[in-house]
Amino acid sequence: MPLAWIGLLPFLLYALLFLLLPAGQVLVGAFQGLEGGFTLDNIRELFNEPYRTAFKNSIEVSLVTALVGGLLGFLIAYSAIRDGTPRWLRGTLTTFSGVAANFAGIPLAFAFIATLGTIGIVTQFMTDQLGINPYDHGFSLFSKTGVELTYLYFQIPLMILVISPAIDGLRREWREAAASLGASAWQFWWHVGIPILMPSLLGAMILLFGNSFAAYATAYGLTGGGVSLVPITIGYLLSGDVLDNPHLGQALAVGMFVVLAVMVLVYLPLQRRASRWAR
Amino acid sequence: MRRWIAPSAVVWLLIGAAYFLIPLVATLLFSLKGNQTGECCTLGNYGEILHDPQFWKNIKISFILALETIVISLVLLVPTVYWVNLKLPRLRPVIGFFALVPFVVPPIILVVGLLDFYQGSPRWFYAEPYGFLVAAYVILAFPYIYFALDAGFRAIDIHTLTEASQSLGAGWPTTLARVIVPNIKGAALAGALLTLAIVMGEYTIASLASFDTFPVYIQYVNQTKAYPAAALTLLSFGITWAAMVAIVFGLRGRGQAQVGGAH
């Protein structure tokens, strides 16, 4: 059927108009000077302050939340799936993770402000009942640590959703075979469990990294732009208080795009490898 | 096989439960404090939000945006995914690749491109949320709707269904509307509800393109009225919760997993 591809035209046209062309515009604009014409100045500017710090912070926050979120998400998912845990717990956890992974942005930021802000419930409880005000001890919700703590609220559930199918793929026979050959639980994990799960774990953590790297609303709602992150900086340039170089926002976007594209390129082969053990 | 839950599993599940429930409980307690006094307990903050005409106005805008996004996405994608699975199975990876593009071009990048590219386009598109924002939201919803539909289509035998329908004399429109669509209703519903949750919560594009949607209203209240903001946060959580619970119950037993939204 040589003409069958015509059926794809409406979809391709839509993607072209509202995704590919605008994205292409960003890519082209990033390499344009103020009077038009090709230049690398905008890209070079990314390596100067304050943009260098924004990238450093964004990468740091994404790494921390991907590692911590990935580890905790895996441990919680495994705890819910392993033998002995009641079945209903698993269903509850999946539903709850679906909600929490989507409960992000402005409302999530405020939930944390109500909890750990300067007059938050937990802050007041700690001050009144335990005599420790965390804000007197260097903690602030409106800092990088605060952003990381808040991001984990959607990172951990995302990890649980993504990694659960891989944990399901760990067959009980493998564990029994290892046990009957005299392996301890640690030996099973070290020689069998972790190596089999490794591509899935890495792939899931890359997904988490990108999820956090691209997040704007949560950090904005939390700090109002007080913590310098790449998306926050782009938003600041876009809202246009400064009639600066309009191509700078595009260059920052291209910087983000490159980091995310590298992530996807690493992710795809890992995912293919991970699916090898899928039932 | 263990008969009882492992002690370490109890510890990790409790840690997880504490981390996820404490902010919700704290927000609930916060929302019950008196607006003037900061004392417990009153439902006044909920009343204040529910009596604010701006609340209803913005939630209505976001809800209409969500419906419009869902309709356009389904009209665009149901025939496309059907056609690809039926006639062009070799192109499935191509569409699957497109579904990954929004991951590399997140809302914050998409809005930079869209604002620039459509600057100077007609006002009915550029200055209207029902034009500009919906165009962007269809792109944001694309991966979720695509993966939901693709799973739905792979679970049914579209070749047999199509042949049966056509041998009885049905044309393409009849086949699609009366044979295919009823069979993928569950998958379409899952994608639609996820889209509803995403659009009702999308802040990045709406605020940077200066549109007054529900999340923009939430942020405005956050900055001006602390205690009513807590009430509003819980109401918004309720919307996400309702959408997700509807997905789970709508798809019970079909083994459908979905992944996070726009942050």
HADDOCK unambig.tbl for C-alpha pairs under 7 A between the chains (distance, minus, plus):
assign (segid A and resid 4 and name CA) (segid B and resid 87 and name CA) 6.70 0.50 0.50
assign (segid A and resid 7 and name CA) (segid B and resid 80 and name CA) 6.81 0.50 0.50
assign (segid A and resid 7 and name CA) (segid B and resid 83 and name CA) 6.75 0.50 0.50
assign (segid A and resid 8 and name CA) (segid B and resid 80 and name CA) 5.97 0.50 0.50
assign (segid A and resid 11 and name CA) (segid B and resid 76 and name CA) 6.15 0.50 0.50
assign (segid A and resid 11 and name CA) (segid B and resid 80 and name CA) 6.82 0.50 0.50
assign (segid A and resid 18 and name CA) (segid B and resid 135 and name CA) 6.66 0.50 0.50
assign (segid A and resid 18 and name CA) (segid B and resid 136 and name CA) 6.73 0.50 0.50
assign (segid A and resid 19 and name CA) (segid B and resid 139 and name CA) 6.94 0.50 0.50
assign (segid A and resid 22 and name CA) (segid B and resid 113 and name CA) 4.32 0.50 0.50
assign (segid A and resid 22 and name CA) (segid B and resid 114 and name CA) 5.22 0.50 0.50
assign (segid A and resid 22 and name CA) (segid B and resid 117 and name CA) 5.55 0.50 0.50
assign (segid A and resid 23 and name CA) (segid B and resid 110 and name CA) 6.57 0.50 0.50
assign (segid A and resid 23 and name CA) (segid B and resid 113 and name CA) 5.41 0.50 0.50
assign (segid A and resid 25 and name CA) (segid B and resid 113 and name CA) 6.04 0.50 0.50
assign (segid A and resid 25 and name CA) (segid B and resid 117 and name CA) 6.63 0.50 0.50
assign (segid A and resid 26 and name CA) (segid B and resid 113 and name CA) 5.28 0.50 0.50
assign (segid A and resid 75 and name CA) (segid B and resid 12 and name CA) 6.63 0.50 0.50
assign (segid A and resid 76 and name CA) (segid B and resid 12 and name CA) 5.55 0.50 0.50
assign (segid A and resid 76 and name CA) (segid B and resid 13 and name CA) 5.66 0.50 0.50
assign (segid A and resid 76 and name CA) (segid B and resid 16 and name CA) 6.68 0.50 0.50
assign (segid A and resid 79 and name CA) (segid B and resid 9 and name CA) 4.35 0.50 0.50
assign (segid A and resid 79 and name CA) (segid B and resid 12 and name CA) 6.75 0.50 0.50
assign (segid A and resid 79 and name CA) (segid B and resid 13 and name CA) 6.66 0.50 0.50
assign (segid A and resid 83 and name CA) (segid B and resid 1 and name CA) 6.29 0.50 0.50
assign (segid A and resid 83 and name CA) (segid B and resid 2 and name CA) 5.70 0.50 0.50
assign (segid A and resid 84 and name CA) (segid B and resid 2 and name CA) 4.97 0.50 0.50
assign (segid A and resid 84 and name CA) (segid B and resid 3 and name CA) 5.26 0.50 0.50
assign (segid A and resid 84 and name CA) (segid B and resid 4 and name CA) 4.74 0.50 0.50
assign (segid A and resid 84 and name CA) (segid B and resid 5 and name CA) 4.23 0.50 0.50
assign (segid A and resid 84 and name CA) (segid B and resid 6 and name CA) 6.56 0.50 0.50
assign (segid A and resid 85 and name CA) (segid B and resid 4 and name CA) 6.99 0.50 0.50
assign (segid A and resid 85 and name CA) (segid B and resid 5 and name CA) 4.66 0.50 0.50
assign (segid A and resid 95 and name CA) (segid B and resid 245 and name CA) 6.82 0.50 0.50
assign (segid A and resid 95 and name CA) (segid B and resid 248 and name CA) 6.82 0.50 0.50
assign (segid A and resid 98 and name CA) (segid B and resid 244 and name CA) 6.45 0.50 0.50
assign (segid A and resid 98 and name CA) (segid B and resid 258 and name CA) 6.97 0.50 0.50
assign (segid A and resid 99 and name CA) (segid B and resid 240 and name CA) 6.25 0.50 0.50
assign (segid A and resid 99 and name CA) (segid B and resid 241 and name CA) 5.58 0.50 0.50
assign (segid A and resid 99 and name CA) (segid B and resid 244 and name CA) 5.86 0.50 0.50
assign (segid A and resid 101 and name CA) (segid B and resid 260 and name CA) 4.78 0.50 0.50
assign (segid A and resid 101 and name CA) (segid B and resid 261 and name CA) 6.92 0.50 0.50
assign (segid A and resid 102 and name CA) (segid B and resid 260 and name CA) 5.15 0.50 0.50
assign (segid A and resid 102 and name CA) (segid B and resid 261 and name CA) 5.05 0.50 0.50
assign (segid A and resid 103 and name CA) (segid B and resid 237 and name CA) 6.63 0.50 0.50
assign (segid A and resid 103 and name CA) (segid B and resid 240 and name CA) 6.69 0.50 0.50
assign (segid A and resid 104 and name CA) (segid B and resid 263 and name CA) 5.34 0.50 0.50
assign (segid A and resid 105 and name CA) (segid B and resid 263 and name CA) 4.98 0.50 0.50
assign (segid A and resid 106 and name CA) (segid B and resid 215 and name CA) 6.69 0.50 0.50
assign (segid A and resid 106 and name CA) (segid B and resid 219 and name CA) 6.21 0.50 0.50
assign (segid A and resid 107 and name CA) (segid B and resid 233 and name CA) 4.93 0.50 0.50
assign (segid A and resid 107 and name CA) (segid B and resid 236 and name CA) 6.99 0.50 0.50
assign (segid A and resid 110 and name CA) (segid B and resid 222 and name CA) 6.99 0.50 0.50
assign (segid A and resid 110 and name CA) (segid B and resid 233 and name CA) 6.89 0.50 0.50
assign (segid A and resid 111 and name CA) (segid B and resid 23 and name CA) 5.77 0.50 0.50
assign (segid A and resid 111 and name CA) (segid B and resid 24 and name CA) 6.72 0.50 0.50
assign (segid A and resid 111 and name CA) (segid B and resid 27 and name CA) 5.49 0.50 0.50
assign (segid A and resid 111 and name CA) (segid B and resid 233 and name CA) 6.83 0.50 0.50
assign (segid A and resid 112 and name CA) (segid B and resid 23 and name CA) 6.02 0.50 0.50
assign (segid A and resid 114 and name CA) (segid B and resid 26 and name CA) 6.33 0.50 0.50
assign (segid A and resid 114 and name CA) (segid B and resid 27 and name CA) 5.41 0.50 0.50
assign (segid A and resid 114 and name CA) (segid B and resid 30 and name CA) 6.23 0.50 0.50
assign (segid A and resid 115 and name CA) (segid B and resid 23 and name CA) 5.49 0.50 0.50
assign (segid A and resid 115 and name CA) (segid B and resid 26 and name CA) 5.25 0.50 0.50
assign (segid A and resid 115 and name CA) (segid B and resid 27 and name CA) 6.50 0.50 0.50
assign (segid A and resid 121 and name CA) (segid B and resid 26 and name CA) 5.56 0.50 0.50
assign (segid A and resid 121 and name CA) (segid B and resid 30 and name CA) 6.75 0.50 0.50
assign (segid A and resid 158 and name CA) (segid B and resid 259 and name CA) 6.38 0.50 0.50
assign (segid A and resid 158 and name CA) (segid B and resid 260 and name CA) 6.11 0.50 0.50
assign (segid A and resid 161 and name CA) (segid B and resid 259 and name CA) 6.68 0.50 0.50
assign (segid A and resid 214 and name CA) (segid B and resid 106 and name CA) 6.12 0.50 0.50
assign (segid A and resid 215 and name CA) (segid B and resid 263 and name CA) 4.97 0.50 0.50
assign (segid A and resid 216 and name CA) (segid B and resid 204 and name CA) 6.43 0.50 0.50
assign (segid A and resid 216 and name CA) (segid B and resid 263 and name CA) 6.32 0.50 0.50
assign (segid A and resid 217 and name CA) (segid B and resid 203 and name CA) 6.01 0.50 0.50
assign (segid A and resid 217 and name CA) (segid B and resid 204 and name CA) 5.70 0.50 0.50
assign (segid A and resid 217 and name CA) (segid B and resid 263 and name CA) 5.80 0.50 0.50
assign (segid A and resid 218 and name CA) (segid B and resid 263 and name CA) 6.35 0.50 0.50
assign (segid A and resid 221 and name CA) (segid B and resid 219 and name CA) 6.86 0.50 0.50
assign (segid A and resid 231 and name CA) (segid B and resid 108 and name CA) 6.33 0.50 0.50
assign (segid A and resid 235 and name CA) (segid B and resid 208 and name CA) 6.79 0.50 0.50
assign (segid A and resid 238 and name CA) (segid B and resid 208 and name CA) 6.96 0.50 0.50
assign (segid A and resid 239 and name CA) (segid B and resid 208 and name CA) 6.25 0.50 0.50
assign (segid A and resid 250 and name CA) (segid B and resid 112 and name CA) 6.92 0.50 0.50
assign (segid A and resid 253 and name CA) (segid B and resid 109 and name CA) 5.47 0.50 0.50
assign (segid A and resid 257 and name CA) (segid B and resid 104 and name CA) 5.95 0.50 0.50
assign (segid A and resid 257 and name CA) (segid B and resid 105 and name CA) 6.51 0.50 0.50
assign (segid A and resid 260 and name CA) (segid B and resid 104 and name CA) 5.31 0.50 0.50
assign (segid A and resid 261 and name CA) (segid B and resid 104 and name CA) 5.81 0.50 0.50
